[in-house]
Amino acid sequence: MAEAEDSPGEQEAAASKPLFAGLSDVSISQDIPIEGEITIPSRARAQEHDSSTLNESIRRTIMRDLKAVGRKFMHVLYPRKSNALLRDWDLWGPLILCVTLALMLQKSSIDGKNDGGGPEFAEVFVIIWFGAVTITLNSKLLGGNISFFQSLCVLGYCILPLNIAMLICRLLLLAGQGPINFMIRLFVVLLMFAWSVV
């Protein structure tokens, strides 16, 4: 059976009627029973309390983060296969390493006799982070299966050997300059560069 079409007068009346006209008849003052469980089960509440860091002291939070950064430093110095490091990524370690390297290079440019000849802090910082972001984007575009921040974290931690090389070179420069000192510094830098790339 075909339904009868509305007459043009009925269509105009329906169009002139407000859209939510029937809602004015609903009374909110009536008690409407609520169904379902509102309380949180005790096991879920205990689990939520354990994972929450809102009630954690600042000292405990900082120590937890420093221990995590230290564990990642140890994995860079002595590489071991671990998926936990990729899962628990952070950017604190890369930030610390990048700032330390930039400050040590800035110190060497201040100590030098020539003005403006050494790298500036911002230049080092931008080059390292822009390089890490470029490599990460390249990895993602080639179909890498790790996230952007995981890749950025791994690349950031890999400059730890370069920081060690810079520290050794700064200490060797305290002994004075010369061809033997230069050869030792060159060997240290090449060794640490190979270590960070591998």
Secondary structure, 3 states (H helix, E strand, C coil): CCCCCCCHHHHHHHHHCCCCHHHHHCCCCCCCCCCCCCCCCHHHHHHHHHHCCCCCCHHHHHHHHHHHHHHHHHHHHCCCCCCHHHHCCCCHHHHHHHHHHHHHHHHHHHHCCCCCCCCCHHHHHHHHHHHHHHHHHHHHHCCCCCCHHHHHHHHHHCCHHHHHHHHHHHHHHHCCCCHHHHHHHHHHHHHHHHHHHC
